[in-house]
Amino acid sequence: MRRRKIDPERADPENPEWTEEDFRKARPAAEALPASLARKLGVRGPQKTPTKEQINIRLSRAVLEAFRVSGAGWQTRIDEALQDWLKTHRHA
């Protein structure tokens, strides 16, 4: 395994880079955690807001680019824009 050079300005002394020995000793969280916590891994709690439905939709490239450049959460912002549109337009 080729070692990459560590940038001293970005190195975190409280969280050093793992060594080969660290990787050999590593265990999955389900094995390392107490049983009470391990049971909760991958279990999602109740939803706080109504669930959304996953669909496939075709949108223009310009619309997608405009939302994507705004960063993470762009799909949620499309949903919010459509909800705003519904407030001012008649439902069929």
N, CA, C and O atoms as a Tinker XYZ file with bonds, in Angstrom:
   368  protein
     1  N      0.849000   -1.184000    0.000000    73     2
     2  CA     0.000000    0.000000    0.000000    64     1     3
     3  C      0.892000    1.245000    0.000000    63     2     4     5
     4  O      1.799000    1.371000    0.823000    81     3
     5  N      0.630000    2.132000   -0.907000    73     3     6
     6  CA     1.424000    3.354000   -1.037000    64     5     7
     7  C      0.941000    4.388000   -0.021000    63     6     8     9
     8  O     -0.250000    4.697000    0.036000    81     7
     9  N      1.849000    4.914000    0.767000    73     7    10
    10  CA     1.505000    5.913000    1.779000    64     9    11
    11  C      1.489000    7.290000    1.136000    63    10    12    13
    12  O      2.399000    7.649000    0.388000    81    11
    13  N      0.461000    8.049000    1.431000    73    11    14
    14  CA     0.433000    9.409000    0.917000    64    13    15
    15  C      1.056000   10.350000    1.936000    63    14    16    17
    16  O      1.031000   10.082000    3.137000    81    15
    17  N      1.602000   11.432000    1.463000    73    15    18
    18  CA     2.257000   12.394000    2.331000    64    17    19
    19  C      1.202000   13.171000    3.111000    63    18    20    21
    20  O      0.217000   13.634000    2.535000    81    19
    21  N      1.404000   13.313000    4.407000    73    19    22
    22  CA     0.449000   14.017000    5.264000    64    21    23
    23  C      0.800000   15.497000    5.293000    63    22    24    25
    24  O      1.949000   15.868000    5.534000    81    23
    25  N     -0.189000   16.331000    5.047000    73    23    26
    26  CA    -0.009000   17.773000    5.111000    64    25    27
    27  C     -0.005000   18.168000    6.591000    63    26    28    29
    28  O     -1.030000   18.022000    7.257000    81    27
    29  N      1.127000   18.669000    7.129000    73    27    30
    30  CA     1.195000   18.977000    8.556000    64    29    31
    31  C      0.184000   20.037000    9.003000    63    30    32    33
    32  O     -0.226000   20.045000   10.163000    81    31
    33  N     -0.215000   20.919000    8.104000    73    31    34
    34  CA    -1.190000   21.948000    8.469000    64    33    35
    35  C     -2.591000   21.375000    8.633000    63    34    36    37
    36  O     -3.411000   21.943000    9.354000    81    35
    37  N     -2.872000   20.258000    7.972000    73    35    38
    38  CA    -4.199000   19.654000    8.053000    64    37    39
    39  C     -4.241000   18.467000    9.007000    63    38    40    41
    40  O     -5.319000   17.933000    9.269000    81    39
    41  N     -3.098000   18.044000    9.530000    73    39    42
    42  CA    -3.045000   16.893000   10.426000    64    41    43
    43  C     -3.726000   17.234000   11.747000    63    42    44    45
    44  O     -3.586000   18.341000   12.268000    81    43
    45  N     -4.453000   16.281000   12.268000    73    43    46
    46  CA    -5.153000   16.457000   13.546000    64    45    47
    47  C     -4.488000   15.557000   14.575000    63    46    48    49
    48  O     -4.637000   14.337000   14.502000    81    47
    49  N     -3.754000   16.125000   15.538000    73    47    50
    50  CA    -3.035000   15.298000   16.502000    64    49    51
    51  C     -3.971000   14.453000   17.377000    63    50    52    53
    52  O     -3.555000   13.419000   17.898000    81    51
    53  N     -5.207000   14.875000   17.540000    73    51    54
    54  CA    -6.151000   14.106000   18.339000    64    53    55
    55  C     -6.804000   12.982000   17.542000    63    54    56    57
    56  O     -7.479000   12.124000   18.110000    81    55
    57  N     -6.603000   12.989000   16.233000    73    55    58
    58  CA    -7.172000   11.960000   15.366000    64    57    59
    59  C     -6.121000   11.576000   14.324000    63    58    60    61
    60  O     -6.248000   11.923000   13.149000    81    59
    61  N     -5.084000   10.857000   14.761000    73    59    62
    62  CA    -3.993000   10.541000   13.826000    64    61    63
    63  C     -4.437000    9.589000   12.722000    63    62    64    65
    64  O     -5.413000    8.852000   12.869000    81    63
    65  N     -3.707000    9.621000   11.626000    73    63    66
    66  CA    -3.993000    8.734000   10.511000    64    65    67
    67  C     -3.769000    7.287000   10.933000    63    66    68    69
    68  O     -2.823000    6.989000   11.663000    81    67
    69  N     -4.633000    6.392000   10.477000    73    67    70
    70  CA    -4.532000    4.984000   10.854000    64    69    71
    71  C     -3.292000    4.338000   10.256000    63    70    72    73
    72  O     -2.870000    4.659000    9.145000    81    71
    73  N     -2.720000    3.417000   11.028000    73    71    74
    74  CA    -1.586000    2.628000   10.561000    64    73    75
    75  C     -2.110000    1.286000   10.056000    63    74    76    77
    76  O     -3.289000    0.969000   10.217000    81    75
    77  N     -1.224000    0.503000    9.445000    73    75    78
    78  CA    -1.612000   -0.836000    9.002000    64    77    79
    79  C     -2.100000   -1.661000   10.189000    63    78    80    81
    80  O     -3.054000   -2.429000   10.064000    81    79
    81  N     -1.452000   -1.502000   11.333000    73    79    82
    82  CA    -1.843000   -2.228000   12.553000    64    81    83
    83  C     -3.270000   -1.845000   12.973000    63    82    84    85
    84  O     -4.059000   -2.709000   13.357000    81    83
    85  N     -3.597000   -0.540000   12.898000    73    83    86
    86  CA    -4.947000   -0.085000   13.243000    64    85    87
    87  C     -5.985000   -0.770000   12.352000    63    86    88    89
    88  O     -7.025000   -1.219000   12.833000    81    87
    89  N     -5.695000   -0.846000   11.060000    73    87    90
    90  CA    -6.637000   -1.489000   10.136000    64    89    91
    91  C     -6.785000   -2.979000   10.436000    63    90    92    93
    92  O     -7.882000   -3.528000   10.332000    81    91
    93  N     -5.687000   -3.635000   10.806000    73    91    94
    94  CA    -5.762000   -5.070000   11.137000    64    93    95
    95  C     -6.607000   -5.309000   12.383000    63    94    96    97
    96  O     -7.325000   -6.306000   12.456000    81    95
    97  N     -6.534000   -4.414000   13.360000    73    95    98
    98  CA    -7.273000   -4.569000   14.611000    64    97    99
    99  C     -8.744000   -4.138000   14.493000    63    98   100   101
   100  O     -9.557000   -4.486000   15.349000    81    99
   101  N     -9.079000   -3.407000   13.471000    73    99   102
   102  CA   -10.429000   -2.850000   13.341000    64   101   103
   103  C    -11.478000   -3.951000   13.234000    63   102   104   105
   104  O    -11.237000   -4.997000   12.630000    81   103
   105  N    -12.629000   -3.707000   13.819000    73   103   106
   106  CA   -13.758000   -4.635000   13.791000    64   105   107
   107  C    -15.020000   -3.869000   13.405000    63   106   108   109
   108  O    -15.104000   -2.664000   13.646000    81   107
   109  N    -15.996000   -4.540000   12.813000    73   107   110
   110  CA   -17.263000   -3.872000   12.498000    64   109   111
   111  C    -17.909000   -3.333000   13.775000    63   110   112   113
   112  O    -17.748000   -3.905000   14.853000    81   111
   113  N    -18.628000   -2.244000   13.641000    73   111   114
   114  CA   -19.269000   -1.623000   14.800000    64   113   115
   115  C    -20.182000   -2.597000   15.527000    63   114   116   117
   116  O    -20.266000   -2.560000   16.755000    81   115
   117  N    -20.865000   -3.465000   14.800000    73   115   118
   118  CA   -21.766000   -4.430000   15.426000    64   117   119
   119  C    -21.015000   -5.363000   16.375000    63   118   120   121
   120  O    -21.594000   -5.858000   17.342000    81   119
   121  N    -19.730000   -5.606000   16.104000    73   119   122
   122  CA   -18.918000   -6.456000   16.982000    64   121   123
   123  C    -18.310000   -5.655000   18.128000    63   122   124   125
   124  O    -18.143000   -6.179000   19.230000    81   123
   125  N    -17.983000   -4.405000   17.879000    73   123   126
   126  CA   -17.256000   -3.603000   18.857000    64   125   127
   127  C    -18.161000   -2.917000   19.875000    63   126   128   129
   128  O    -17.732000   -2.661000   21.000000    81   127
   129  N    -19.403000   -2.616000   19.504000    73   127   130
   130  CA   -20.314000   -1.899000   20.399000    64   129   131
   131  C    -21.025000   -2.859000   21.338000    63   130   132   133
   132  O    -21.154000   -4.046000   21.039000    81   131
   133  N    -21.488000   -2.345000   22.476000    73   131   134
   134  CA   -22.318000   -3.176000   23.347000    64   133   135
   135  C    -23.576000   -3.614000   22.602000    63   134   136   137
   136  O    -24.026000   -2.928000   21.684000    81   135
   137  N    -24.133000   -4.736000   22.988000    73   135   138
   138  CA   -25.303000   -5.294000   22.295000    64   137   139
   139  C    -26.454000   -4.301000   22.244000    63   138   140   141
   140  O    -27.176000   -4.248000   21.248000    81   139
   141  N    -26.640000   -3.508000   23.304000    73   139   142
   142  CA   -27.759000   -2.554000   23.329000    64   141   143
   143  C    -27.640000   -1.511000   22.223000    63   142   144   145
   144  O    -28.652000   -1.076000   21.673000    81   143
   145  N    -26.420000   -1.108000   21.893000    73   143   146
   146  CA   -26.216000   -0.141000   20.812000    64   145   147
   147  C    -26.158000   -0.826000   19.457000    63   146   148   149
   148  O    -26.654000   -0.287000   18.468000    81   147
   149  N    -25.563000   -1.998000   19.402000    73   147   150
   150  CA   -25.413000   -2.711000   18.139000    64   149   151
   151  C    -26.773000   -3.037000   17.534000    63   150   152   153
   152  O    -26.915000   -3.048000   16.312000    81   151
   153  N    -27.775000   -3.303000   18.373000    73   151   154
   154  CA   -29.119000   -3.611000   17.863000    64   153   155
   155  C    -29.723000   -2.422000   17.119000    63   154   156   157
   156  O    -30.556000   -2.604000   16.231000    81   155
   157  N    -29.310000   -1.217000   17.475000    73   155   158
   158  CA   -29.892000   -0.012000   16.885000    64   157   159
   159  C    -29.229000    0.395000   15.571000    63   158   160   161
   160  O    -29.714000    1.302000   14.893000    81   159
   161  N    -28.133000   -0.259000   15.205000    73   159   162
   162  CA   -27.450000    0.094000   13.964000    64   161   163
   163  C    -28.378000   -0.132000   12.778000    63   162   164   165
   164  O    -28.959000   -1.208000   12.637000    81   163
   165  N    -28.516000    0.867000   11.936000    73   163   166
   166  CA   -29.312000    0.737000   10.726000    64   165   167
   167  C    -30.806000    0.797000   10.956000    63   166   168   169
   168  O    -31.583000    0.600000   10.022000    81   167
   169  N    -31.231000    1.068000   12.202000    73   167   170
   170  CA   -32.661000    1.167000   12.485000    64   169   171
   171  C    -33.026000    2.633000   12.514000    63   170   172   173
   172  O    -32.446000    3.416000   13.267000    81   171
   173  N    -33.967000    2.990000   11.710000    73   171   174
   174  CA   -34.383000    4.374000   11.598000    64   173   175
   175  C    -35.589000    4.620000   12.485000    63   174   176   177
   176  O    -36.486000    3.781000   12.565000    81   175
   177  N    -35.616000    5.736000   13.134000    73   175   178
   178  CA   -36.731000    6.097000   14.001000    64   177   179
   179  C    -37.937000    6.530000   13.191000    63   178   180   181
   180  O    -37.884000    6.574000   11.962000    81   179
   181  N    -39.029000    6.851000   13.881000    73   179   182
   182  CA   -40.231000    7.280000   13.171000    64   181   183
   183  C    -39.997000    8.593000   12.425000    63   182   184   185
   184  O    -39.232000    9.444000   12.879000    81   183
   185  N    -40.650000    8.748000   11.299000    73   183   186
   186  CA   -40.489000    9.961000   10.500000    64   185   187
   187  C    -41.179000   11.139000   11.174000    63   186   188   189
   188  O    -42.289000   11.012000   11.690000    81   187
   189  N    -40.514000   12.274000   11.164000    73   187   190
   190  CA   -41.072000   13.469000   11.781000    64   189   191
   191  C    -42.001000   14.216000   10.828000    63   190   192   193
   192  O    -42.890000   14.949000   11.261000    81   191
   193  N    -41.788000   14.024000    9.539000    73   191   194
   194  CA   -42.640000   14.664000    8.540000    64   193   195
   195  C    -43.194000   13.573000    7.638000    63   194   196   197
   196  O    -42.646000   12.472000    7.591000    81   195
   197  N    -44.267000   13.862000    6.927000    73   195   198
   198  CA   -44.813000   12.841000    6.024000    64   197   199
   199  C    -43.747000   12.373000    5.037000    63   198   200   201
   200  O    -42.898000   13.153000    4.607000    81   199
   201  N    -43.802000   11.115000    4.692000    73   199   202
   202  CA   -42.813000   10.574000    3.769000    64   201   203
   203  C    -43.047000   11.112000    2.363000    63   202   204   205
   204  O    -44.159000   11.484000    1.987000    81   203
   205  N    -41.984000   11.137000    1.622000    73   203   206
   206  CA   -42.060000   11.544000    0.221000    64   205   207
   207  C    -42.090000   10.291000   -0.627000    63   206   208   209
   208  O    -41.639000    9.227000   -0.205000    81   207
   209  N    -42.614000   10.426000   -1.803000    73   207   210
   210  CA   -42.685000    9.292000   -2.725000    64   209   211
   211  C    -41.590000    9.430000   -3.763000    63   210   212   213
   212  O    -41.428000   10.491000   -4.366000    81   211
   213  N    -40.842000    8.364000   -3.972000    73   211   214
   214  CA   -39.778000    8.390000   -4.971000    64   213   215
   215  C    -40.377000    8.159000   -6.350000    63   214   216   217
   216  O    -41.132000    7.211000   -6.569000    81   215
   217  N    -40.020000    9.055000   -7.285000    73   215   218
   218  CA   -40.522000    8.963000   -8.665000    64   217   219
   219  C    -39.368000    9.240000   -9.625000    63   218   220   221
   220  O    -38.281000    9.642000   -9.208000    81   219
   221  N    -39.614000    9.023000  -10.889000    73   219   222
   222  CA   -38.697000    9.449000  -11.949000    64   221   223
   223  C    -39.390000   10.585000  -12.677000    63   222   224   225
   224  O    -40.567000   10.489000  -13.022000    81   223
   225  N    -38.652000   11.658000  -12.908000    73   223   226
   226  CA   -39.225000   12.825000  -13.589000    64   225   227
   227  C    -38.162000   13.404000  -14.519000    63   226   228   229
   228  O    -36.974000   13.406000  -14.197000    81   227
   229  N    -38.598000   13.884000  -15.652000    73   227   230
   230  CA   -37.671000   14.520000  -16.587000    64   229   231
   231  C    -37.800000   16.032000  -16.449000    63   230   232   233
   232  O    -38.886000   16.591000  -16.600000    81   231
   233  N    -36.683000   16.681000  -16.162000    73   231   234
   234  CA   -36.647000   18.136000  -16.027000    64   233   235
   235  C    -35.622000   18.685000  -17.012000    63   234   236   237
   236  O    -34.698000   17.979000  -17.419000    81   235
   237  N    -35.790000   19.934000  -17.385000    73   235   238
   238  CA   -34.828000   20.534000  -18.318000    64   237   239
   239  C    -33.462000   20.650000  -17.642000    63   238   240   241
   240  O    -33.351000   20.765000  -16.421000    81   239
   241  N    -32.449000   20.615000  -18.470000    73   239   242
   242  CA   -31.076000   20.725000  -17.970000    64   241   243
   243  C    -30.882000   22.044000  -17.220000    63   242   244   245
   244  O    -30.205000   22.083000  -16.193000    81   243
   245  N    -31.471000   23.112000  -17.728000    73   243   246
   246  CA   -31.323000   24.418000  -17.080000    64   245   247
   247  C    -31.902000   24.415000  -15.669000    63   246   248   249
   248  O    -31.308000   24.986000  -14.755000    81   247
   249  N    -33.057000   23.777000  -15.486000    73   247   250
   250  CA   -33.674000   23.702000  -14.161000    64   249   251
   251  C    -32.772000   22.895000  -13.220000    63   250   252   253
   252  O    -32.496000   23.321000  -12.098000    81   251
   253  N    -32.320000   21.733000  -13.685000    73   251   254
   254  CA   -31.461000   20.906000  -12.836000    64   253   255
   255  C    -30.178000   21.623000  -12.456000    63   254   256   257
   256  O    -29.782000   21.607000  -11.290000    81   255
   257  N    -29.532000   22.245000  -13.412000    73   255   258
   258  CA   -28.276000   22.937000  -13.122000    64   257   259
   259  C    -28.495000   24.064000  -12.127000    63   258   260   261
   260  O    -27.685000   24.262000  -11.222000    81   259
   261  N    -29.592000   24.809000  -12.289000    73   259   262
   262  CA   -29.865000   25.923000  -11.387000    64   261   263
   263  C    -30.047000   25.443000   -9.950000    63   262   264   265
   264  O    -29.579000   26.092000   -9.014000    81   263
   265  N    -30.719000   24.317000   -9.773000    73   263   266
   266  CA   -30.918000   23.794000   -8.419000    64   265   267
   267  C    -29.653000   23.115000   -7.892000    63   266   268   269
   268  O    -29.323000   23.265000   -6.716000    81   267
   269  N    -28.950000   22.380000   -8.732000    73   267   270
   270  CA   -27.759000   21.658000   -8.271000    64   269   271
   271  C    -26.645000   22.601000   -7.830000    63   270   272   273
   272  O    -25.951000   22.315000   -6.854000    81   271
   273  N    -26.462000   23.720000   -8.530000    73   271   274
   274  CA   -25.381000   24.638000   -8.143000    64   273   275
   275  C    -25.642000   25.278000   -6.790000    63   274   276   277
   276  O    -24.729000   25.835000   -6.181000    81   275
   277  N    -26.876000   25.203000   -6.315000    73   275   278
   278  CA   -27.183000   25.787000   -4.998000    64   277   279
   279  C    -26.739000   24.880000   -3.866000    63   278   280   281
   280  O    -26.880000   25.239000   -2.697000    81   279
   281  N    -26.201000   23.706000   -4.194000    73   279   282
   282  CA   -25.619000   22.842000   -3.173000    64   281   283
   283  C    -26.534000   21.731000   -2.708000    63   282   284   285
   284  O    -27.583000   21.464000   -3.295000    81   283
   285  N    -26.097000   21.082000   -1.618000    73   283   286
   286  CA   -26.835000   19.958000   -1.055000    64   285   287
   287  C    -28.266000   20.375000   -0.723000    63   286   288   289
   288  O    -28.515000   21.511000   -0.318000    81   287
   289  N    -29.189000   19.453000   -0.898000    73   287   290
   290  CA   -30.593000   19.735000   -0.628000    64   289   291
   291  C    -31.348000   20.244000   -1.840000    63   290   292   293
   292  O    -32.474000   20.723000   -1.715000    81   291
   293  N    -30.737000   20.144000   -3.013000    73   291   294
   294  CA   -31.373000   20.697000   -4.214000    64   293   295
   295  C    -32.688000   19.996000   -4.542000    63   294   296   297
   296  O    -33.609000   20.639000   -5.045000    81   295
   297  N    -32.799000   18.694000   -4.270000    73   295   298
   298  CA   -34.053000   17.991000   -4.548000    64   297   299
   299  C    -35.158000   18.488000   -3.625000    63   298   300   301
   300  O    -36.308000   18.622000   -4.043000    81   299
   301  N    -34.810000   18.759000   -2.378000    73   299   302
   302  CA   -35.783000   19.307000   -1.432000    64   301   303
   303  C    -36.238000   20.680000   -1.900000    63   302   304   305
   304  O    -37.418000   21.013000   -1.786000    81   303
   305  N    -35.318000   21.482000   -2.426000    73   303   306
   306  CA   -35.702000   22.814000   -2.911000    64   305   307
   307  C    -36.604000   22.725000   -4.136000    63   306   308   309
   308  O    -37.478000   23.574000   -4.313000    81   307
   309  N    -36.413000   21.726000   -4.981000    73   307   310
   310  CA   -37.337000   21.529000   -6.109000    64   309   311
   311  C    -38.720000   21.203000   -5.560000    63   310   312   313
   312  O    -39.717000   21.740000   -6.041000    81   311
   313  N    -38.792000   20.334000   -4.563000    73   311   314
   314  CA   -40.067000   19.981000   -3.940000    64   313   315
   315  C    -40.735000   21.229000   -3.353000    63   314   316   317
   316  O    -41.940000   21.419000   -3.518000    81   315
   317  N    -39.962000   22.078000   -2.672000    73   315   318
   318  CA   -40.515000   23.307000   -2.089000    64   317   319
   319  C    -41.017000   24.252000   -3.170000    63   318   320   321
   320  O    -42.058000   24.888000   -3.000000    81   319
   321  N    -40.284000   24.354000   -4.293000    73   319   322
   322  CA   -40.711000   25.228000   -5.391000    64   321   323
   323  C    -42.024000   24.733000   -5.986000    63   322   324   325
   324  O    -42.898000   25.533000   -6.319000    81   323
   325  N    -42.164000   23.424000   -6.119000    73   323   326
   326  CA   -43.414000   22.873000   -6.645000    64   325   327
   327  C    -44.563000   23.071000   -5.659000    63   326   328   329
   328  O    -45.697000   23.317000   -6.072000    81   327
   329  N    -44.282000   22.966000   -4.372000    73   327   330
   330  CA   -45.327000   23.222000   -3.377000    64   329   331
   331  C    -45.771000   24.675000   -3.425000    63   330   332   333
   332  O    -46.963000   24.960000   -3.310000    81   331
   333  N    -44.820000   25.610000   -3.595000    73   331   334
   334  CA   -45.185000   27.028000   -3.736000    64   333   335
   335  C    -46.053000   27.243000   -4.968000    63   334   336   337
   336  O    -47.019000   28.005000   -4.920000    81   335
   337  N    -45.723000   26.586000   -6.057000    73   335   338
   338  CA   -46.485000   26.707000   -7.295000    64   337   339
   339  C    -47.933000   26.251000   -7.053000    63   338   340   341
   340  O    -48.881000   26.872000   -7.534000    81   339
   341  N    -48.078000   25.167000   -6.306000    73   339   342
   342  CA   -49.422000   24.635000   -6.030000    64   341   343
   343  C    -50.286000   25.615000   -5.250000    63   342   344   345
   344  O    -51.509000   25.599000   -5.388000    81   343
   345  N    -49.674000   26.466000   -4.432000    73   343   346
   346  CA   -50.430000   27.444000   -3.635000    64   345   347
   347  C    -51.120000   28.479000   -4.513000    63   346   348   349
   348  O    -52.152000   29.029000   -4.127000    81   347
   349  N    -50.561000   28.750000   -5.690000    73   347   350
   350  CA   -51.112000   29.799000   -6.551000    64   349   351
   351  C    -51.791000   29.264000   -7.807000    63   350   352   353
   352  O    -52.255000   30.048000   -8.634000    81   351
   353  N    -51.856000   27.963000   -7.961000    73   351   354
   354  CA   -52.477000   27.375000   -9.150000    64   353   355
   355  C    -53.553000   26.391000   -8.727000    63   354   356   357
   356  O    -53.469000   25.729000   -7.693000    81   355
   357  N    -54.543000   26.330000   -9.557000    73   355   358
   358  CA   -55.690000   25.482000   -9.286000    64   357   359
   359  C    -55.328000   24.020000   -9.443000    63   358   360   361
   360  O    -54.638000   23.642000  -10.390000    81   359
   361  N    -55.795000   23.192000   -8.511000    73   359   362
   362  CA   -55.573000   21.752000   -8.610000    64   361   363
   363  C    -56.553000   21.149000   -9.593000    63   362   364   365
   364  O    -57.696000   21.595000   -9.693000    81   363
   365  N    -56.119000   20.162000  -10.299000    73   363   366
   366  CA   -57.004000   19.510000  -11.278000    64   365   367
   367  C    -57.936000   18.561000  -10.593000    63   366   368
   368  O    -58.755000   17.918000  -11.250000    81   367
